[in-house]
Each structure stands twice: as structure tokens, then as C-alpha cells.
């Protein structure tokens, strides 16, 4: 799950290359929701055994109400820190 900032706009997606996909969002490679709202901060992610399982989970998360998503994020990342830094990406500029 990506966010624009603490408690900001959210994006839920699935990918087989998390680091590469985050880089695409940060570079503004694709037009749309994430580019329009500067959604570039990785605040929550899960790893699945298969793409089928990952897609099913993505669909489930997209149906979640916002406060459920917020609770999911804050269980593991209460300050909404950018988890991409731990995956080797540069910290976001303030």
C-alpha cells in the first residue's frame, strides 16, 4: 500500500517487482491517481506465495473501508514511515 503522506491518499496494488514498481511511482512513469496525488510512500506491504493469491488479496484490500486500511498500516507502521528505504531505495525528499 502506498500513501502520499501520513494519513494521506492511498493506493493499493499488486506487483511481482516491488522495488521497481515503487521506483516507477516515484518517477511519475504512469499518469493517474498515484501521479496526481503524489502517492510515493510505501507504508505497508505483504508477500504472497503466488500471483493468484496476491491478486485476491489486492481485491480484498480495495474493498476495505479507509479506516480498515489505516488500521492495517498502523499495526505494523504506526508513523507511516517509508518502508521502501529498508528495501534499498533512497529516502523521499521532504
Chimera marker file (.cmm) of the C-alpha trace (Angstrom):
<marker_set name="trace">
<marker id="1" x="0.000" y="0.000" z="0.000" r="1" g="1" b="0" radius="0.5"/>
<marker id="2" x="1.335" y="3.415" z="-0.939" r="1" g="1" b="0" radius="0.5"/>
<marker id="3" x="0.398" y="6.761" z="0.619" r="1" g="1" b="0" radius="0.5"/>
<marker id="4" x="1.010" y="10.384" z="-0.246" r="1" g="1" b="0" radius="0.5"/>
<marker id="5" x="1.989" y="11.147" z="3.367" r="1" g="1" b="0" radius="0.5"/>
<marker id="6" x="0.822" y="10.402" z="6.902" r="1" g="1" b="0" radius="0.5"/>
<marker id="7" x="-2.909" y="9.645" z="6.716" r="1" g="1" b="0" radius="0.5"/>
<marker id="8" x="-2.921" y="10.867" z="3.115" r="1" g="1" b="0" radius="0.5"/>
<marker id="9" x="-4.244" y="9.471" z="-0.152" r="1" g="1" b="0" radius="0.5"/>
<marker id="10" x="-3.843" y="5.708" z="-0.518" r="1" g="1" b="0" radius="0.5"/>
<marker id="11" x="-3.130" y="3.295" z="-3.348" r="1" g="1" b="0" radius="0.5"/>
<marker id="12" x="-3.393" y="-0.499" z="-3.271" r="1" g="1" b="0" radius="0.5"/>
<marker id="13" x="-1.699" y="-2.506" z="-5.993" r="1" g="1" b="0" radius="0.5"/>
<marker id="14" x="-0.015" y="-5.785" z="-6.793" r="1" g="1" b="0" radius="0.5"/>
<marker id="15" x="3.338" y="-6.414" z="-8.465" r="1" g="1" b="0" radius="0.5"/>
<marker id="16" x="5.988" y="-9.082" z="-8.898" r="1" g="1" b="0" radius="0.5"/>
<marker id="17" x="8.741" y="-6.437" z="-8.569" r="1" g="1" b="0" radius="0.5"/>
<marker id="18" x="8.048" y="-4.221" z="-5.557" r="1" g="1" b="0" radius="0.5"/>
<marker id="19" x="11.199" y="-2.091" z="-5.693" r="1" g="1" b="0" radius="0.5"/>
<marker id="20" x="10.867" y="-1.496" z="-9.434" r="1" g="1" b="0" radius="0.5"/>
<marker id="21" x="7.190" y="-0.591" z="-9.134" r="1" g="1" b="0" radius="0.5"/>
<marker id="22" x="7.831" y="1.878" z="-6.315" r="1" g="1" b="0" radius="0.5"/>
<marker id="23" x="10.552" y="3.485" z="-8.443" r="1" g="1" b="0" radius="0.5"/>
<marker id="24" x="8.031" y="3.859" z="-11.276" r="1" g="1" b="0" radius="0.5"/>
<marker id="25" x="5.569" y="5.583" z="-8.957" r="1" g="1" b="0" radius="0.5"/>
<marker id="26" x="8.296" y="7.893" z="-7.651" r="1" g="1" b="0" radius="0.5"/>
<marker id="27" x="9.432" y="8.774" z="-11.155" r="1" g="1" b="0" radius="0.5"/>
<marker id="28" x="5.860" y="9.515" z="-12.254" r="1" g="1" b="0" radius="0.5"/>
<marker id="29" x="6.132" y="6.988" z="-15.072" r="1" g="1" b="0" radius="0.5"/>
<marker id="30" x="2.373" y="6.437" z="-15.232" r="1" g="1" b="0" radius="0.5"/>
<marker id="31" x="-0.394" y="9.007" z="-15.347" r="1" g="1" b="0" radius="0.5"/>
<marker id="32" x="-3.273" y="8.531" z="-12.982" r="1" g="1" b="0" radius="0.5"/>
<marker id="33" x="-4.191" y="8.505" z="-9.321" r="1" g="1" b="0" radius="0.5"/>
<marker id="34" x="-0.698" y="7.967" z="-7.869" r="1" g="1" b="0" radius="0.5"/>
<marker id="35" x="0.900" y="10.653" z="-10.012" r="1" g="1" b="0" radius="0.5"/>
<marker id="36" x="-1.921" y="13.158" z="-9.496" r="1" g="1" b="0" radius="0.5"/>
<marker id="37" x="-1.810" y="12.840" z="-5.703" r="1" g="1" b="0" radius="0.5"/>
<marker id="38" x="1.973" y="12.231" z="-5.345" r="1" g="1" b="0" radius="0.5"/>
<marker id="39" x="1.451" y="8.789" z="-3.805" r="1" g="1" b="0" radius="0.5"/>
<marker id="40" x="5.006" y="7.510" z="-3.444" r="1" g="1" b="0" radius="0.5"/>
<marker id="41" x="5.495" y="6.371" z="0.175" r="1" g="1" b="0" radius="0.5"/>
<marker id="42" x="5.427" y="2.601" z="0.802" r="1" g="1" b="0" radius="0.5"/>
<marker id="43" x="3.573" y="2.258" z="4.102" r="1" g="1" b="0" radius="0.5"/>
<marker id="44" x="2.515" y="-1.398" z="4.083" r="1" g="1" b="0" radius="0.5"/>
<marker id="45" x="3.226" y="-4.491" z="2.014" r="1" g="1" b="0" radius="0.5"/>
<marker id="46" x="2.584" y="-8.201" z="2.092" r="1" g="1" b="0" radius="0.5"/>
<marker id="47" x="4.315" y="-11.066" z="0.311" r="1" g="1" b="0" radius="0.5"/>
<marker id="48" x="2.227" y="-13.837" z="-1.283" r="1" g="1" b="0" radius="0.5"/>
<marker id="49" x="3.238" y="-17.298" z="-2.482" r="1" g="1" b="0" radius="0.5"/>
<marker id="50" x="1.547" y="-16.928" z="-5.868" r="1" g="1" b="0" radius="0.5"/>
<marker id="51" x="0.285" y="-14.115" z="-8.076" r="1" g="1" b="0" radius="0.5"/>
<marker id="52" x="-3.241" y="-15.542" z="-7.815" r="1" g="1" b="0" radius="0.5"/>
<marker id="53" x="-3.137" y="-15.183" z="-4.029" r="1" g="1" b="0" radius="0.5"/>
<marker id="54" x="-1.671" y="-11.675" z="-4.342" r="1" g="1" b="0" radius="0.5"/>
<marker id="55" x="-4.405" y="-10.550" z="-6.735" r="1" g="1" b="0" radius="0.5"/>
<marker id="56" x="-7.133" y="-11.978" z="-4.496" r="1" g="1" b="0" radius="0.5"/>
<marker id="57" x="-5.661" y="-10.105" z="-1.516" r="1" g="1" b="0" radius="0.5"/>
<marker id="58" x="-5.414" y="-6.885" z="-3.553" r="1" g="1" b="0" radius="0.5"/>
<marker id="59" x="-9.102" y="-7.144" z="-4.447" r="1" g="1" b="0" radius="0.5"/>
<marker id="60" x="-9.944" y="-7.739" z="-0.782" r="1" g="1" b="0" radius="0.5"/>
<marker id="61" x="-7.923" y="-4.703" z="0.350" r="1" g="1" b="0" radius="0.5"/>
<marker id="62" x="-9.503" y="-2.477" z="-2.290" r="1" g="1" b="0" radius="0.5"/>
<marker id="63" x="-12.911" y="-3.306" z="-0.804" r="1" g="1" b="0" radius="0.5"/>
<marker id="64" x="-11.740" y="-2.322" z="2.697" r="1" g="1" b="0" radius="0.5"/>
<marker id="65" x="-13.033" y="0.926" z="4.126" r="1" g="1" b="0" radius="0.5"/>
<marker id="66" x="-10.406" y="3.597" z="4.645" r="1" g="1" b="0" radius="0.5"/>
<marker id="67" x="-10.256" y="3.175" z="8.415" r="1" g="1" b="0" radius="0.5"/>
<marker id="68" x="-9.644" y="-0.580" z="7.987" r="1" g="1" b="0" radius="0.5"/>
<marker id="69" x="-6.718" y="0.196" z="5.681" r="1" g="1" b="0" radius="0.5"/>
<marker id="70" x="-5.438" y="2.741" z="8.181" r="1" g="1" b="0" radius="0.5"/>
<marker id="71" x="-5.628" y="0.159" z="10.983" r="1" g="1" b="0" radius="0.5"/>
<marker id="72" x="-3.772" y="-2.363" z="8.825" r="1" g="1" b="0" radius="0.5"/>
<marker id="73" x="-0.998" y="0.159" z="8.156" r="1" g="1" b="0" radius="0.5"/>
<marker id="74" x="-0.725" y="1.314" z="11.761" r="1" g="1" b="0" radius="0.5"/>
<marker id="75" x="-0.455" y="-2.200" z="13.201" r="1" g="1" b="0" radius="0.5"/>
<marker id="76" x="2.991" y="-2.549" z="11.638" r="1" g="1" b="0" radius="0.5"/>
<marker id="77" x="3.905" y="1.045" z="10.787" r="1" g="1" b="0" radius="0.5"/>
<marker id="78" x="2.230" y="3.477" z="13.234" r="1" g="1" b="0" radius="0.5"/>
<marker id="79" x="4.199" y="6.513" z="11.992" r="1" g="1" b="0" radius="0.5"/>
<marker id="80" x="3.586" y="5.732" z="8.327" r="1" g="1" b="0" radius="0.5"/>
<marker id="81" x="7.335" y="5.643" z="7.657" r="1" g="1" b="0" radius="0.5"/>
<marker id="82" x="8.506" y="4.964" z="4.102" r="1" g="1" b="0" radius="0.5"/>
<marker id="83" x="9.303" y="1.237" z="4.134" r="1" g="1" b="0" radius="0.5"/>
<marker id="84" x="10.974" y="1.461" z="0.710" r="1" g="1" b="0" radius="0.5"/>
<marker id="85" x="14.118" y="2.796" z="2.388" r="1" g="1" b="0" radius="0.5"/>
<marker id="86" x="14.519" y="-0.598" z="4.067" r="1" g="1" b="0" radius="0.5"/>
<marker id="87" x="14.325" y="-2.191" z="0.606" r="1" g="1" b="0" radius="0.5"/>
<marker id="88" x="17.239" y="-0.103" z="-0.667" r="1" g="1" b="0" radius="0.5"/>
<marker id="89" x="15.509" y="2.923" z="-2.201" r="1" g="1" b="0" radius="0.5"/>
<marker id="90" x="16.564" y="6.466" z="-1.399" r="1" g="1" b="0" radius="0.5"/>
<marker id="91" x="14.559" y="8.347" z="1.251" r="1" g="1" b="0" radius="0.5"/>
<marker id="92" x="11.901" y="10.667" z="-0.106" r="1" g="1" b="0" radius="0.5"/>
<marker id="93" x="12.801" y="14.320" z="-0.247" r="1" g="1" b="0" radius="0.5"/>
<marker id="94" x="10.895" y="16.410" z="2.279" r="1" g="1" b="0" radius="0.5"/>
<link id1="1" id2="2" r="1" g="1" b="0" radius="0.2"/>
<link id1="2" id2="3" r="1" g="1" b="0" radius="0.2"/>
<link id1="3" id2="4" r="1" g="1" b="0" radius="0.2"/>
<link id1="4" id2="5" r="1" g="1" b="0" radius="0.2"/>
<link id1="5" id2="6" r="1" g="1" b="0" radius="0.2"/>
<link id1="6" id2="7" r="1" g="1" b="0" radius="0.2"/>
<link id1="7" id2="8" r="1" g="1" b="0" radius="0.2"/>
<link id1="8" id2="9" r="1" g="1" b="0" radius="0.2"/>
<link id1="9" id2="10" r="1" g="1" b="0" radius="0.2"/>
<link id1="10" id2="11" r="1" g="1" b="0" radius="0.2"/>
<link id1="11" id2="12" r="1" g="1" b="0" radius="0.2"/>
<link id1="12" id2="13" r="1" g="1" b="0" radius="0.2"/>
<link id1="13" id2="14" r="1" g="1" b="0" radius="0.2"/>
<link id1="14" id2="15" r="1" g="1" b="0" radius="0.2"/>
<link id1="15" id2="16" r="1" g="1" b="0" radius="0.2"/>
<link id1="16" id2="17" r="1" g="1" b="0" radius="0.2"/>
<link id1="17" id2="18" r="1" g="1" b="0" radius="0.2"/>
<link id1="18" id2="19" r="1" g="1" b="0" radius="0.2"/>
<link id1="19" id2="20" r="1" g="1" b="0" radius="0.2"/>
<link id1="20" id2="21" r="1" g="1" b="0" radius="0.2"/>
<link id1="21" id2="22" r="1" g="1" b="0" radius="0.2"/>
<link id1="22" id2="23" r="1" g="1" b="0" radius="0.2"/>
<link id1="23" id2="24" r="1" g="1" b="0" radius="0.2"/>
<link id1="24" id2="25" r="1" g="1" b="0" radius="0.2"/>
<link id1="25" id2="26" r="1" g="1" b="0" radius="0.2"/>
<link id1="26" id2="27" r="1" g="1" b="0" radius="0.2"/>
<link id1="27" id2="28" r="1" g="1" b="0" radius="0.2"/>
<link id1="28" id2="29" r="1" g="1" b="0" radius="0.2"/>
<link id1="29" id2="30" r="1" g="1" b="0" radius="0.2"/>
<link id1="30" id2="31" r="1" g="1" b="0" radius="0.2"/>
<link id1="31" id2="32" r="1" g="1" b="0" radius="0.2"/>
<link id1="32" id2="33" r="1" g="1" b="0" radius="0.2"/>
<link id1="33" id2="34" r="1" g="1" b="0" radius="0.2"/>
<link id1="34" id2="35" r="1" g="1" b="0" radius="0.2"/>
<link id1="35" id2="36" r="1" g="1" b="0" radius="0.2"/>
<link id1="36" id2="37" r="1" g="1" b="0" radius="0.2"/>
<link id1="37" id2="38" r="1" g="1" b="0" radius="0.2"/>
<link id1="38" id2="39" r="1" g="1" b="0" radius="0.2"/>
<link id1="39" id2="40" r="1" g="1" b="0" radius="0.2"/>
<link id1="40" id2="41" r="1" g="1" b="0" radius="0.2"/>
<link id1="41" id2="42" r="1" g="1" b="0" radius="0.2"/>
<link id1="42" id2="43" r="1" g="1" b="0" radius="0.2"/>
<link id1="43" id2="44" r="1" g="1" b="0" radius="0.2"/>
<link id1="44" id2="45" r="1" g="1" b="0" radius="0.2"/>
<link id1="45" id2="46" r="1" g="1" b="0" radius="0.2"/>
<link id1="46" id2="47" r="1" g="1" b="0" radius="0.2"/>
<link id1="47" id2="48" r="1" g="1" b="0" radius="0.2"/>
<link id1="48" id2="49" r="1" g="1" b="0" radius="0.2"/>
<link id1="49" id2="50" r="1" g="1" b="0" radius="0.2"/>
<link id1="50" id2="51" r="1" g="1" b="0" radius="0.2"/>
<link id1="51" id2="52" r="1" g="1" b="0" radius="0.2"/>
<link id1="52" id2="53" r="1" g="1" b="0" radius="0.2"/>
<link id1="53" id2="54" r="1" g="1" b="0" radius="0.2"/>
<link id1="54" id2="55" r="1" g="1" b="0" radius="0.2"/>
<link id1="55" id2="56" r="1" g="1" b="0" radius="0.2"/>
<link id1="56" id2="57" r="1" g="1" b="0" radius="0.2"/>
<link id1="57" id2="58" r="1" g="1" b="0" radius="0.2"/>
<link id1="58" id2="59" r="1" g="1" b="0" radius="0.2"/>
<link id1="59" id2="60" r="1" g="1" b="0" radius="0.2"/>
<link id1="60" id2="61" r="1" g="1" b="0" radius="0.2"/>
<link id1="61" id2="62" r="1" g="1" b="0" radius="0.2"/>
<link id1="62" id2="63" r="1" g="1" b="0" radius="0.2"/>
<link id1="63" id2="64" r="1" g="1" b="0" radius="0.2"/>
<link id1="64" id2="65" r="1" g="1" b="0" radius="0.2"/>
<link id1="65" id2="66" r="1" g="1" b="0" radius="0.2"/>
<link id1="66" id2="67" r="1" g="1" b="0" radius="0.2"/>
<link id1="67" id2="68" r="1" g="1" b="0" radius="0.2"/>
<link id1="68" id2="69" r="1" g="1" b="0" radius="0.2"/>
<link id1="69" id2="70" r="1" g="1" b="0" radius="0.2"/>
<link id1="70" id2="71" r="1" g="1" b="0" radius="0.2"/>
<link id1="71" id2="72" r="1" g="1" b="0" radius="0.2"/>
<link id1="72" id2="73" r="1" g="1" b="0" radius="0.2"/>
<link id1="73" id2="74" r="1" g="1" b="0" radius="0.2"/>
<link id1="74" id2="75" r="1" g="1" b="0" radius="0.2"/>
<link id1="75" id2="76" r="1" g="1" b="0" radius="0.2"/>
<link id1="76" id2="77" r="1" g="1" b="0" radius="0.2"/>
<link id1="77" id2="78" r="1" g="1" b="0" radius="0.2"/>
<link id1="78" id2="79" r="1" g="1" b="0" radius="0.2"/>
<link id1="79" id2="80" r="1" g="1" b="0" radius="0.2"/>
<link id1="80" id2="81" r="1" g="1" b="0" radius="0.2"/>
<link id1="81" id2="82" r="1" g="1" b="0" radius="0.2"/>
<link id1="82" id2="83" r="1" g="1" b="0" radius="0.2"/>
<link id1="83" id2="84" r="1" g="1" b="0" radius="0.2"/>
<link id1="84" id2="85" r="1" g="1" b="0" radius="0.2"/>
<link id1="85" id2="86" r="1" g="1" b="0" radius="0.2"/>
<link id1="86" id2="87" r="1" g="1" b="0" radius="0.2"/>
<link id1="87" id2="88" r="1" g="1" b="0" radius="0.2"/>
<link id1="88" id2="89" r="1" g="1" b="0" radius="0.2"/>
<link id1="89" id2="90" r="1" g="1" b="0" radius="0.2"/>
<link id1="90" id2="91" r="1" g="1" b="0" radius="0.2"/>
<link id1="91" id2="92" r="1" g="1" b="0" radius="0.2"/>
<link id1="92" id2="93" r="1" g="1" b="0" radius="0.2"/>
<link id1="93" id2="94" r="1" g="1" b="0" radius="0.2"/>
</marker_set>
